[in-house]
């Protein structure tokens, strides 16, 4: 077999939670001088000759002024873009301290400006302002968001990311007892509305209407070029796509599927036992590129007595000479349907066979066993499933290689072997027999369960 390239040269790691501080009120954005909005922060310079974190442009701009007023005239603060403190005319010395690690993050003199901490992820920070004219400490505040408004932003139109990250937002709200708003794309939002009474779900447009009130904001994303670890304390390629949210929010990284909305129909969508599949993805490297894979798996599932149902959004997708069609022999339930309806099909399925894509995450949230096929990601990237299909004997895991950041606009992304005979070998050389073996394992488990419940062999049925 081919040589396996090194996946990660080095990725810096980090991990890591009392209350003090002066009382604060909500400040109107118009109550601060406009000149503070344009003040550059000494605490957050952008490194030269490096690209900015790739997903920061996906987020709305933070409120241009600090939102929390203090008892000291002219001083305001918040944690909406890292720790921020706005200063009036005068000579001041500002200190930011990581309280949990007893580390000074920033300490410098300042005048009439806004000082912004460079670290945008959760750090329990103390903000301290001392007057250089009197030597008196005029303001001290220790982070404490209990009963305050906090926002967590989940960017883009991605389904899997929002599902994978949402449980960690729930953890954050329980840990800090804050009034939490989670902003995300409207379709994902519909999955979670009403599932967690202490959390408000909204679109980015709705978030824009409330951001002037928030005490703190956290941006959950995949930061491919965050060399200084300003946006994520641990590189997502090291800790996994979903667990990166736990590290950004400072909560337990143990994975847990979120609760999602139910479809109003309680009965099974079809009477016969069935398996759900999803074969499409947003990039060709996510596709199972074995040309005979799906047809062999579908034929085998049918021989076991299952109907095979495809729930992709599109029945056909592709680019240039790579086109992916709904596999022959499946029931076509594709189309632009509500996510809750797709979850309805998944909840009643024997199991799901799919890729490292959003519908696998939806199946995980629906409680359906998942057979996941992926080679461009290492298994650490996704939620744990005993049925993870991965071939370690060929080129794999380029998603985790810091030397070749994923190119979302390149639908044929294959950084090591593009336009060679080894193009997409990570999934092209995943054999159908490997997938079938996991399907057989799940089928036998279901058969054994039915037998033990009935006391004798029973015909294949579910629910």
MARBA-204798 format. One record per residue (C-alpha): z negated, y negated, x negated; residue in three letters. Coordinates in nm, 3 decimals, padded with zeros to 5 digits. Layout:
N
@z = Z, y = Y, x = X, aa = ala
...
This chain:
463
@z = 00.000, y = 00.000, x = 00.000, aa = unk
@z = 00.033, y = -00.364, x = -00.098, aa = unk
@z = -00.223, y = -00.555, x = -00.297, aa = unk
@z = -00.478, y = -00.744, x = -00.090, aa = unk
@z = -00.506, y = -01.111, x = -00.181, aa = unk
@z = -00.849, y = -01.263, x = -00.229, aa = unk
@z = -00.968, y = -01.417, x = 00.097, aa = unk
@z = -01.224, y = -01.676, x = -00.005, aa = unk
@z = -01.276, y = -01.824, x = -00.348, aa = unk
@z = -01.595, y = -02.006, x = -00.259, aa = unk
@z = -01.736, y = -02.153, x = 00.057, aa = unk
@z = -02.060, y = -02.346, x = 00.039, aa = unk
@z = -02.327, y = -02.225, x = 00.277, aa = unk
@z = -02.609, y = -02.405, x = 00.444, aa = unk
@z = -02.859, y = -02.335, x = 00.722, aa = unk
@z = -03.158, y = -02.461, x = 00.887, aa = unk
@z = -03.644, y = -02.789, x = 01.315, aa = unk
@z = -04.176, y = -03.265, x = 01.574, aa = unk
@z = -04.190, y = -03.564, x = 01.712, aa = unk
@z = -04.272, y = -03.921, x = 01.631, aa = unk
@z = -04.085, y = -04.244, x = 01.645, aa = unk
@z = -04.081, y = -04.560, x = 01.843, aa = unk
@z = -03.977, y = -04.574, x = 02.204, aa = unk
@z = -03.618, y = -04.672, x = 02.273, aa = unk
@z = -03.420, y = -04.796, x = 02.570, aa = unk
@z = -03.053, y = -04.781, x = 02.651, aa = unk
@z = -02.861, y = -05.079, x = 02.517, aa = unk
@z = -02.546, y = -05.211, x = 02.681, aa = unk
@z = -02.242, y = -05.198, x = 02.450, aa = unk
@z = -02.184, y = -05.566, x = 02.525, aa = unk
@z = -02.532, y = -05.665, x = 02.416, aa = unk
@z = -02.449, y = -05.626, x = 02.044, aa = unk
@z = -02.242, y = -05.865, x = 01.835, aa = unk
@z = -01.878, y = -05.761, x = 01.813, aa = unk
@z = -01.880, y = -05.798, x = 01.437, aa = unk
@z = -02.100, y = -05.488, x = 01.405, aa = unk
@z = -01.834, y = -05.269, x = 01.559, aa = unk
@z = -01.602, y = -05.318, x = 01.261, aa = unk
@z = -01.863, y = -05.288, x = 00.986, aa = unk
@z = -01.791, y = -05.010, x = 00.737, aa = unk
@z = -02.089, y = -04.787, x = 00.655, aa = unk
@z = -02.206, y = -04.737, x = 00.301, aa = unk
@z = -02.353, y = -04.406, x = 00.412, aa = unk
@z = -02.025, y = -04.247, x = 00.516, aa = unk
@z = -01.739, y = -04.322, x = 00.275, aa = unk
@z = -01.433, y = -04.101, x = 00.315, aa = unk
@z = -01.360, y = -03.912, x = -00.007, aa = unk
@z = -01.045, y = -04.026, x = -00.181, aa = unk
@z = -00.743, y = -03.800, x = -00.218, aa = unk
@z = -00.867, y = -03.552, x = 00.042, aa = unk
@z = -00.749, y = -03.493, x = 00.395, aa = unk
@z = -00.993, y = -03.582, x = 00.675, aa = unk
@z = -01.138, y = -03.294, x = 00.880, aa = unk
@z = -00.842, y = -03.171, x = 01.080, aa = unk
@z = -01.000, y = -03.179, x = 01.423, aa = unk
@z = -01.174, y = -03.517, x = 01.421, aa = unk
@z = -00.868, y = -03.678, x = 01.581, aa = unk
@z = -00.916, y = -03.444, x = 01.877, aa = unk
@z = -01.240, y = -03.620, x = 01.973, aa = unk
@z = -01.288, y = -03.947, x = 02.160, aa = unk
@z = -01.410, y = -04.234, x = 01.944, aa = unk
@z = -01.787, y = -04.282, x = 01.952, aa = unk
@z = -01.931, y = -04.588, x = 02.120, aa = unk
@z = -01.859, y = -04.883, x = 01.893, aa = unk
@z = -02.220, y = -05.003, x = 01.896, aa = unk
@z = -02.551, y = -04.823, x = 01.859, aa = unk
@z = -02.671, y = -04.735, x = 02.208, aa = unk
@z = -03.051, y = -04.727, x = 02.171, aa = unk
@z = -03.237, y = -05.060, x = 02.165, aa = unk
@z = -03.564, y = -05.093, x = 01.973, aa = unk
@z = -03.864, y = -05.321, x = 02.001, aa = unk
@z = -03.742, y = -05.503, x = 01.689, aa = unk
@z = -03.504, y = -05.784, x = 01.782, aa = unk
@z = -03.149, y = -05.710, x = 01.670, aa = unk
@z = -03.205, y = -05.349, x = 01.554, aa = unk
@z = -03.042, y = -05.065, x = 01.749, aa = unk
@z = -02.977, y = -04.702, x = 01.660, aa = unk
@z = -02.845, y = -04.368, x = 01.781, aa = unk
@z = -02.712, y = -04.032, x = 01.658, aa = unk
@z = -02.365, y = -04.048, x = 01.815, aa = unk
@z = -02.165, y = -04.033, x = 01.493, aa = unk
@z = -02.433, y = -03.913, x = 01.258, aa = unk
@z = -02.748, y = -04.121, x = 01.230, aa = unk
@z = -02.662, y = -04.488, x = 01.291, aa = unk
@z = -02.867, y = -04.805, x = 01.270, aa = unk
@z = -02.740, y = -05.156, x = 01.344, aa = unk
@z = -02.906, y = -05.442, x = 01.158, aa = unk
@z = -02.932, y = -05.817, x = 01.232, aa = unk
@z = -02.906, y = -06.098, x = 00.980, aa = unk
@z = -03.150, y = -06.054, x = 00.693, aa = unk
@z = -03.218, y = -05.838, x = 00.391, aa = unk
@z = -03.310, y = -05.479, x = 00.469, aa = unk
@z = -03.362, y = -05.144, x = 00.302, aa = unk
@z = -03.246, y = -04.842, x = 00.508, aa = unk
@z = -03.355, y = -04.481, x = 00.451, aa = unk
@z = -03.234, y = -04.165, x = 00.629, aa = unk
@z = -03.448, y = -03.854, x = 00.571, aa = unk
@z = -03.392, y = -03.491, x = 00.670, aa = unk
@z = -03.737, y = -03.417, x = 00.812, aa = unk
@z = -03.711, y = -03.038, x = 00.807, aa = unk
@z = -03.606, y = -03.014, x = 00.444, aa = unk
@z = -03.785, y = -03.325, x = 00.315, aa = unk
@z = -03.460, y = -03.450, x = 00.167, aa = unk
@z = -03.358, y = -03.815, x = 00.138, aa = unk
@z = -03.005, y = -03.838, x = 00.276, aa = unk
@z = -02.951, y = -04.210, x = 00.216, aa = unk
@z = -03.149, y = -04.501, x = 00.071, aa = unk
@z = -02.997, y = -04.842, x = 00.005, aa = unk
@z = -03.021, y = -05.214, x = 00.068, aa = unk
@z = -02.814, y = -05.360, x = 00.353, aa = unk
@z = -02.751, y = -05.682, x = 00.539, aa = unk
@z = -02.602, y = -05.757, x = 00.879, aa = unk
@z = -02.408, y = -05.432, x = 00.937, aa = unk
@z = -02.416, y = -05.086, x = 01.091, aa = unk
@z = -02.522, y = -04.807, x = 00.852, aa = unk
@z = -02.379, y = -04.467, x = 00.947, aa = unk
@z = -02.493, y = -04.135, x = 00.802, aa = unk
@z = -02.213, y = -03.920, x = 00.664, aa = unk
@z = -02.344, y = -03.595, x = 00.817, aa = unk
@z = -02.223, y = -03.555, x = 01.175, aa = unk
@z = -02.384, y = -03.219, x = 01.259, aa = unk
@z = -02.742, y = -03.180, x = 01.385, aa = unk
@z = -03.009, y = -03.287, x = 01.138, aa = unk
@z = -03.356, y = -03.389, x = 01.255, aa = unk
@z = -03.338, y = -03.726, x = 01.085, aa = unk
@z = -03.588, y = -04.008, x = 01.032, aa = unk
@z = -03.440, y = -04.357, x = 01.035, aa = unk
@z = -03.651, y = -04.615, x = 00.851, aa = unk
@z = -03.582, y = -04.988, x = 00.807, aa = unk
@z = -03.787, y = -05.204, x = 00.569, aa = unk
@z = -03.764, y = -05.582, x = 00.535, aa = unk
@z = -03.691, y = -05.684, x = 00.177, aa = unk
@z = -03.827, y = -06.030, x = 00.250, aa = unk
@z = -04.175, y = -05.919, x = 00.364, aa = unk
@z = -04.191, y = -05.562, x = 00.227, aa = unk
@z = -04.292, y = -05.445, x = 00.575, aa = unk
@z = -04.146, y = -05.136, x = 00.741, aa = unk
@z = -04.023, y = -05.286, x = 01.068, aa = unk
@z = -03.871, y = -04.977, x = 01.233, aa = unk
@z = -03.917, y = -04.600, x = 01.208, aa = unk
@z = -03.771, y = -04.339, x = 01.439, aa = unk
@z = -03.779, y = -03.960, x = 01.414, aa = unk
@z = -03.506, y = -03.774, x = 01.602, aa = unk
@z = -03.633, y = -03.649, x = 01.937, aa = unk
@z = -03.382, y = -03.602, x = 02.219, aa = unk
@z = -03.623, y = -03.462, x = 02.479, aa = unk
@z = -03.535, y = -03.606, x = 02.821, aa = unk
@z = -03.261, y = -03.819, x = 02.661, aa = unk
@z = -02.886, y = -03.803, x = 02.720, aa = unk
@z = -02.695, y = -03.592, x = 02.469, aa = unk
@z = -02.324, y = -03.500, x = 02.461, aa = unk
@z = -02.157, y = -03.201, x = 02.302, aa = unk
@z = -01.778, y = -03.223, x = 02.271, aa = unk
@z = -01.553, y = -02.914, x = 02.270, aa = unk
@z = -01.200, y = -03.030, x = 02.179, aa = unk
@z = -00.848, y = -02.943, x = 02.278, aa = unk
@z = -00.687, y = -02.710, x = 02.528, aa = unk
@z = -00.820, y = -02.393, x = 02.369, aa = unk
@z = -00.988, y = -02.138, x = 02.597, aa = unk
@z = -01.148, y = -01.902, x = 02.346, aa = unk
@z = -01.317, y = -02.178, x = 02.148, aa = unk
@z = -01.488, y = -02.324, x = 02.456, aa = unk
@z = -01.610, y = -01.981, x = 02.573, aa = unk
@z = -01.732, y = -01.887, x = 02.227, aa = unk
@z = -01.915, y = -02.219, x = 02.175, aa = unk
@z = -02.067, y = -02.281, x = 02.516, aa = unk
@z = -02.369, y = -02.050, x = 02.480, aa = unk
@z = -02.482, y = -02.245, x = 02.174, aa = unk
@z = -02.474, y = -02.568, x = 02.376, aa = unk
@z = -02.697, y = -02.392, x = 02.628, aa = unk
@z = -02.934, y = -02.295, x = 02.345, aa = unk
@z = -02.945, y = -02.655, x = 02.224, aa = unk
@z = -03.038, y = -02.784, x = 02.569, aa = unk
@z = -03.318, y = -02.530, x = 02.608, aa = unk
@z = -03.454, y = -02.595, x = 02.261, aa = unk
@z = -03.461, y = -02.975, x = 02.286, aa = unk
@z = -03.504, y = -03.018, x = 02.665, aa = unk
@z = -03.243, y = -03.293, x = 02.670, aa = unk
@z = -03.016, y = -03.409, x = 02.950, aa = unk
@z = -02.696, y = -03.247, x = 02.823, aa = unk
@z = -02.332, y = -03.322, x = 02.902, aa = unk
@z = -02.066, y = -03.086, x = 02.764, aa = unk
@z = -01.716, y = -03.232, x = 02.760, aa = unk
@z = -01.413, y = -03.001, x = 02.732, aa = unk
@z = -01.069, y = -02.940, x = 02.876, aa = unk
@z = -01.069, y = -02.939, x = 03.258, aa = unk
@z = -00.961, y = -02.575, x = 03.300, aa = unk
@z = -01.241, y = -02.444, x = 03.079, aa = unk
@z = -01.480, y = -02.683, x = 03.253, aa = unk
@z = -01.418, y = -02.505, x = 03.585, aa = unk
@z = -01.549, y = -02.181, x = 03.434, aa = unk
@z = -01.895, y = -02.326, x = 03.367, aa = unk
@z = -01.956, y = -02.582, x = 03.642, aa = unk
@z = -02.273, y = -02.487, x = 03.829, aa = unk
@z = -02.361, y = -02.197, x = 03.602, aa = unk
@z = -02.632, y = -02.387, x = 03.414, aa = unk
@z = -02.816, y = -02.640, x = 03.637, aa = unk
@z = -02.953, y = -02.835, x = 03.340, aa = unk
@z = -02.607, y = -02.899, x = 03.196, aa = unk
@z = -02.330, y = -03.126, x = 03.323, aa = unk
@z = -01.973, y = -03.017, x = 03.243, aa = unk
@z = -01.701, y = -03.280, x = 03.239, aa = unk
@z = -01.364, y = -03.381, x = 03.096, aa = unk
@z = -01.322, y = -03.612, x = 02.798, aa = unk
@z = -01.212, y = -03.887, x = 03.038, aa = unk
@z = -01.543, y = -03.856, x = 03.225, aa = unk
@z = -01.732, y = -03.854, x = 02.895, aa = unk
@z = -01.576, y = -04.191, x = 02.808, aa = unk
@z = -01.760, y = -04.339, x = 03.109, aa = unk
@z = -02.105, y = -04.229, x = 02.985, aa = unk
@z = -02.082, y = -04.241, x = 02.606, aa = unk
@z = -02.244, y = -04.586, x = 02.589, aa = unk
@z = -02.567, y = -04.424, x = 02.715, aa = unk
@z = -02.592, y = -04.116, x = 02.494, aa = unk
@z = -02.870, y = -04.081, x = 02.238, aa = unk
@z = -02.680, y = -03.821, x = 02.032, aa = unk
@z = -02.333, y = -03.663, x = 02.026, aa = unk
@z = -02.215, y = -03.349, x = 01.845, aa = unk
@z = -01.854, y = -03.256, x = 01.777, aa = unk
@z = -01.788, y = -02.881, x = 01.776, aa = unk
@z = -01.466, y = -02.801, x = 01.594, aa = unk
@z = -01.294, y = -02.613, x = 01.314, aa = unk
@z = -01.287, y = -02.841, x = 01.011, aa = unk
@z = -01.030, y = -02.704, x = 00.768, aa = unk
@z = -01.059, y = -02.984, x = 00.510, aa = unk
@z = -01.429, y = -03.070, x = 00.529, aa = unk
@z = -01.488, y = -03.031, x = 00.155, aa = unk
@z = -01.808, y = -03.237, x = 00.162, aa = unk
@z = -01.951, y = -03.048, x = 00.460, aa = unk
@z = -01.992, y = -03.366, x = 00.660, aa = unk
@z = -01.891, y = -03.214, x = 00.994, aa = unk
@z = -02.007, y = -02.855, x = 00.954, aa = unk
@z = -02.298, y = -02.731, x = 00.741, aa = unk
@z = -02.132, y = -02.391, x = 00.690, aa = unk
@z = -01.756, y = -02.343, x = 00.672, aa = unk
@z = -01.636, y = -02.177, x = 00.994, aa = unk
@z = -01.423, y = -01.935, x = 00.793, aa = unk
@z = -01.741, y = -01.789, x = 00.651, aa = unk
@z = -01.964, y = -01.773, x = 00.959, aa = unk
@z = -01.710, y = -01.699, x = 01.236, aa = unk
@z = -01.524, y = -01.906, x = 01.493, aa = unk
@z = -01.798, y = -01.906, x = 01.757, aa = unk
@z = -02.103, y = -01.905, x = 01.530, aa = unk
@z = -01.988, y = -02.228, x = 01.365, aa = unk
@z = -02.116, y = -02.403, x = 01.680, aa = unk
@z = -02.464, y = -02.261, x = 01.619, aa = unk
@z = -02.463, y = -02.399, x = 01.264, aa = unk
@z = -02.340, y = -02.742, x = 01.376, aa = unk
@z = -02.609, y = -02.758, x = 01.648, aa = unk
@z = -02.890, y = -02.604, x = 01.442, aa = unk
@z = -02.960, y = -02.313, x = 01.680, aa = unk
@z = -02.982, y = -01.935, x = 01.645, aa = unk
@z = -02.634, y = -01.796, x = 01.561, aa = unk
@z = -02.689, y = -01.472, x = 01.751, aa = unk
@z = -02.394, y = -01.439, x = 01.989, aa = unk
@z = -02.433, y = -01.421, x = 02.365, aa = unk
@z = -02.157, y = -01.442, x = 02.628, aa = unk
@z = -02.189, y = -01.743, x = 02.858, aa = unk
@z = -02.214, y = -01.714, x = 03.234, aa = unk
@z = -01.885, y = -01.795, x = 03.405, aa = unk
@z = -01.781, y = -01.871, x = 03.761, aa = unk
@z = -01.703, y = -01.585, x = 03.999, aa = unk
@z = -01.384, y = -01.550, x = 04.201, aa = unk
@z = -01.464, y = -01.565, x = 04.575, aa = unk
@z = -01.305, y = -01.225, x = 04.649, aa = unk
@z = -01.571, y = -00.948, x = 04.607, aa = unk
@z = -01.336, y = -00.651, x = 04.644, aa = unk
@z = -01.132, y = -00.497, x = 04.363, aa = unk
@z = -00.787, y = -00.655, x = 04.322, aa = unk
@z = -00.623, y = -00.311, x = 04.334, aa = unk
@z = -00.772, y = 00.021, x = 04.443, aa = unk
@z = -00.651, y = 00.237, x = 04.155, aa = unk
@z = -00.823, y = 00.232, x = 03.814, aa = unk
@z = -00.653, y = -00.006, x = 03.575, aa = unk
@z = -00.660, y = -00.152, x = 03.225, aa = unk
@z = -00.584, y = -00.519, x = 03.160, aa = unk
@z = -00.375, y = -00.630, x = 02.862, aa = unk
@z = -00.272, y = -00.966, x = 02.715, aa = unk
@z = 00.012, y = -00.974, x = 02.461, aa = unk
@z = 00.093, y = -01.344, x = 02.416, aa = unk
@z = -00.068, y = -01.597, x = 02.182, aa = unk
@z = -00.019, y = -01.951, x = 02.054, aa = unk
@z = 00.115, y = -01.841, x = 01.714, aa = unk
@z = 00.321, y = -01.542, x = 01.601, aa = unk
@z = 00.058, y = -01.430, x = 01.347, aa = unk
@z = -00.177, y = -01.366, x = 01.640, aa = unk
@z = 00.075, y = -01.136, x = 01.809, aa = unk
@z = 00.074, y = -00.757, x = 01.759, aa = unk
@z = 00.401, y = -00.750, x = 01.566, aa = unk
@z = 00.445, y = -00.373, x = 01.564, aa = unk
@z = 00.770, y = -00.340, x = 01.765, aa = unk
@z = 00.666, y = -00.010, x = 01.927, aa = unk
@z = 00.294, y = -00.074, x = 01.964, aa = unk
@z = 00.259, y = -00.193, x = 02.320, aa = unk
@z = 00.507, y = 00.053, x = 02.470, aa = unk
@z = 00.325, y = 00.351, x = 02.316, aa = unk
@z = -00.018, y = 00.228, x = 02.423, aa = unk
@z = 00.099, y = 00.157, x = 02.777, aa = unk
@z = 00.261, y = 00.502, x = 02.808, aa = unk
@z = -00.061, y = 00.663, x = 02.688, aa = unk
@z = -00.281, y = 00.464, x = 02.929, aa = unk
@z = -00.057, y = 00.567, x = 03.216, aa = unk
@z = -00.087, y = 00.931, x = 03.111, aa = unk
@z = -00.465, y = 00.891, x = 03.146, aa = unk
@z = -00.423, y = 00.771, x = 03.504, aa = unk
@z = -00.451, y = 00.394, x = 03.458, aa = unk
@z = -00.230, y = 00.123, x = 03.593, aa = unk
@z = -00.168, y = -00.138, x = 03.322, aa = unk
@z = -00.197, y = -00.504, x = 03.429, aa = unk
@z = -00.077, y = -00.797, x = 03.217, aa = unk
@z = -00.257, y = -01.128, x = 03.281, aa = unk
@z = -00.096, y = -01.355, x = 03.020, aa = unk
@z = -00.018, y = -01.710, x = 03.129, aa = unk
@z = 00.348, y = -01.670, x = 03.022, aa = unk
@z = 00.560, y = -01.359, x = 03.065, aa = unk
@z = 00.791, y = -01.473, x = 02.784, aa = unk
@z = 00.717, y = -01.691, x = 02.483, aa = unk
@z = 00.845, y = -01.733, x = 02.131, aa = unk
@z = 01.022, y = -01.935, x = 01.868, aa = unk
@z = 01.357, y = -01.900, x = 01.688, aa = unk
@z = 01.415, y = -01.527, x = 01.635, aa = unk
@z = 01.064, y = -01.424, x = 01.744, aa = unk
@z = 01.038, y = -01.376, x = 02.119, aa = unk
@z = 00.764, y = -01.189, x = 02.302, aa = unk
@z = 00.823, y = -01.046, x = 02.648, aa = unk
@z = 00.584, y = -00.889, x = 02.891, aa = unk
@z = 00.582, y = -00.518, x = 02.797, aa = unk
@z = 00.783, y = -00.279, x = 03.011, aa = unk
@z = 00.581, y = -00.067, x = 03.250, aa = unk
@z = 00.309, y = -00.318, x = 03.334, aa = unk
@z = 00.206, y = -00.483, x = 03.657, aa = unk
@z = 00.301, y = -00.851, x = 03.619, aa = unk
@z = 00.005, y = -01.074, x = 03.704, aa = unk
@z = 00.114, y = -01.349, x = 03.463, aa = unk
@z = 00.140, y = -01.714, x = 03.562, aa = unk
@z = -00.051, y = -02.039, x = 03.557, aa = unk
@z = -00.352, y = -01.913, x = 03.750, aa = unk
@z = -00.717, y = -02.024, x = 03.753, aa = unk
@z = -00.924, y = -01.877, x = 03.474, aa = unk
@z = -01.179, y = -01.752, x = 03.728, aa = unk
@z = -00.901, y = -01.543, x = 03.887, aa = unk
@z = -00.816, y = -01.389, x = 03.550, aa = unk
@z = -01.185, y = -01.315, x = 03.498, aa = unk
@z = -01.182, y = -01.147, x = 03.841, aa = unk
@z = -00.913, y = -00.906, x = 03.721, aa = unk
@z = -01.109, y = -00.844, x = 03.401, aa = unk
@z = -01.442, y = -00.774, x = 03.572, aa = unk
@z = -01.299, y = -00.483, x = 03.768, aa = unk
@z = -01.093, y = -00.337, x = 03.481, aa = unk
@z = -01.187, y = -00.022, x = 03.291, aa = unk
@z = -01.137, y = -00.220, x = 02.971, aa = unk
@z = -00.917, y = -00.486, x = 02.813, aa = unk
@z = -00.667, y = -00.461, x = 02.525, aa = unk
@z = -00.572, y = -00.790, x = 02.363, aa = unk
@z = -00.550, y = -01.012, x = 02.058, aa = unk
@z = -00.760, y = -01.271, x = 01.880, aa = unk
@z = -00.692, y = -01.520, x = 02.157, aa = unk
@z = -00.853, y = -01.684, x = 02.456, aa = unk
@z = -00.820, y = -01.399, x = 02.704, aa = unk
@z = -01.017, y = -01.167, x = 02.475, aa = unk
@z = -01.299, y = -01.423, x = 02.481, aa = unk
@z = -01.269, y = -01.442, x = 02.859, aa = unk
@z = -01.296, y = -01.062, x = 02.881, aa = unk
@z = -01.606, y = -01.076, x = 02.660, aa = unk
@z = -01.762, y = -01.334, x = 02.893, aa = unk
@z = -01.667, y = -01.121, x = 03.196, aa = unk
@z = -01.855, y = -00.824, x = 03.049, aa = unk
@z = -01.543, y = -00.610, x = 03.003, aa = unk
@z = -01.514, y = -00.380, x = 02.698, aa = unk
@z = -01.257, y = -00.531, x = 02.460, aa = unk
@z = -01.012, y = -00.356, x = 02.229, aa = unk
@z = -00.907, y = -00.642, x = 02.000, aa = unk
@z = -00.603, y = -00.627, x = 01.771, aa = unk
@z = -00.591, y = -00.879, x = 01.487, aa = unk
@z = -00.504, y = -00.891, x = 01.119, aa = unk
@z = -00.474, y = -01.260, x = 01.037, aa = unk
@z = -00.847, y = -01.293, x = 01.113, aa = unk
@z = -01.124, y = -01.083, x = 00.963, aa = unk
@z = -01.350, y = -00.910, x = 01.221, aa = unk
@z = -01.634, y = -01.150, x = 01.135, aa = unk
@z = -01.432, y = -01.426, x = 01.300, aa = unk
@z = -01.469, y = -01.296, x = 01.657, aa = unk
@z = -01.748, y = -01.162, x = 01.875, aa = unk
@z = -01.870, y = -00.815, x = 01.793, aa = unk
@z = -01.686, y = -00.528, x = 01.960, aa = unk
@z = -01.694, y = -00.159, x = 01.856, aa = unk
@z = -01.321, y = -00.149, x = 01.928, aa = unk
@z = -01.192, y = -00.398, x = 01.671, aa = unk
@z = -00.847, y = -00.291, x = 01.541, aa = unk
@z = -00.789, y = -00.407, x = 01.183, aa = unk
@z = -00.587, y = -00.267, x = 00.889, aa = unk
@z = -00.760, y = -00.345, x = 00.555, aa = unk
@z = -00.482, y = -00.179, x = 00.351, aa = unk
@z = -00.230, y = -00.460, x = 00.395, aa = unk
@z = -00.239, y = -00.837, x = 00.354, aa = unk
@z = -00.496, y = -00.973, x = 00.598, aa = unk
@z = -00.742, y = -01.250, x = 00.688, aa = unk
@z = -00.534, y = -01.551, x = 00.581, aa = unk
@z = -00.720, y = -01.751, x = 00.848, aa = unk
@z = -01.024, y = -01.743, x = 00.617, aa = unk
@z = -00.843, y = -01.839, x = 00.297, aa = unk
@z = -00.947, y = -02.194, x = 00.204, aa = unk
@z = -00.636, y = -02.226, x = -00.014, aa = unk
@z = -00.399, y = -02.192, x = 00.281, aa = unk
@z = -00.544, y = -02.378, x = 00.584, aa = unk
@z = -00.396, y = -02.266, x = 00.914, aa = unk
@z = -00.099, y = -02.475, x = 01.030, aa = unk
@z = -00.121, y = -02.509, x = 01.406, aa = unk
@z = 00.225, y = -02.661, x = 01.430, aa = unk
@z = 00.391, y = -02.376, x = 01.238, aa = unk
@z = 00.448, y = -02.103, x = 01.496, aa = unk
@z = 00.564, y = -01.862, x = 01.225, aa = unk
@z = 00.270, y = -01.930, x = 00.994, aa = unk
@z = 00.236, y = -01.656, x = 00.733, aa = unk
@z = 00.119, y = -01.837, x = 00.418, aa = unk
@z = 00.154, y = -01.551, x = 00.172, aa = unk
@z = 00.468, y = -01.365, x = 00.285, aa = unk
@z = 00.675, y = -01.589, x = 00.512, aa = unk
@z = 01.049, y = -01.508, x = 00.500, aa = unk
@z = 00.990, y = -01.187, x = 00.303, aa = unk
@z = 00.990, y = -00.820, x = 00.412, aa = unk
@z = 00.611, y = -00.846, x = 00.432, aa = unk
@z = 00.614, y = -01.121, x = 00.696, aa = unk
@z = 00.333, y = -01.052, x = 00.949, aa = unk
@z = 00.249, y = -00.716, x = 00.793, aa = unk
@z = -00.118, y = -00.770, x = 00.890, aa = unk
@z = -00.038, y = -00.667, x = 01.249, aa = unk
@z = 00.309, y = -00.513, x = 01.209, aa = unk
@z = 00.140, y = -00.229, x = 01.019, aa = unk
@z = -00.135, y = -00.175, x = 01.273, aa = unk
@z = -00.032, y = 00.155, x = 01.427, aa = unk
@z = -00.031, y = 00.237, x = 01.798, aa = unk
@z = -00.236, y = 00.549, x = 01.723, aa = unk
@z = -00.520, y = 00.329, x = 01.596, aa = unk
@z = -00.532, y = 00.137, x = 01.925, aa = unk
@z = -00.489, y = 00.456, x = 02.132, aa = unk
@z = -00.789, y = 00.614, x = 01.958, aa = unk
@z = -01.013, y = 00.332, x = 02.081, aa = unk
@z = -00.864, y = 00.354, x = 02.431, aa = unk
@z = -00.941, y = 00.727, x = 02.434, aa = unk
@z = -01.296, y = 00.659, x = 02.323, aa = unk
@z = -01.350, y = 00.417, x = 02.610, aa = unk
@z = -01.181, y = 00.651, x = 02.858, aa = unk
@z = -01.409, y = 00.939, x = 02.756, aa = unk
@z = -01.715, y = 00.718, x = 02.790, aa = unk
@z = -01.612, y = 00.623, x = 03.142, aa = unk
@z = -01.541, y = 00.987, x = 03.230, aa = unk
@z = -01.881, y = 01.097, x = 03.095, aa = unk
@z = -02.055, y = 00.822, x = 03.290, aa = unk
@z = -01.887, y = 00.929, x = 03.614, aa = unk
@z = -01.977, y = 01.291, x = 03.550, aa = unk
@z = -02.341, y = 01.216, x = 03.479, aa = unk
@z = -02.370, y = 00.996, x = 03.789, aa = unk
@z = -02.207, y = 01.248, x = 04.023, aa = unk
@z = -02.339, y = 01.566, x = 03.860, aa = unk
@z = -01.988, y = 01.709, x = 03.846, aa = unk
@z = -01.640, y = 01.609, x = 03.737, aa = unk
@z = -01.503, y = 01.336, x = 03.960, aa = unk
@z = -01.160, y = 01.178, x = 03.998, aa = unk
@z = -01.096, y = 00.865, x = 03.793, aa = unk
@z = -01.224, y = 00.562, x = 03.977, aa = unk
@z = -01.419, y = 00.250, x = 03.902, aa = unk
@z = -01.690, y = 00.047, x = 04.077, aa = unk
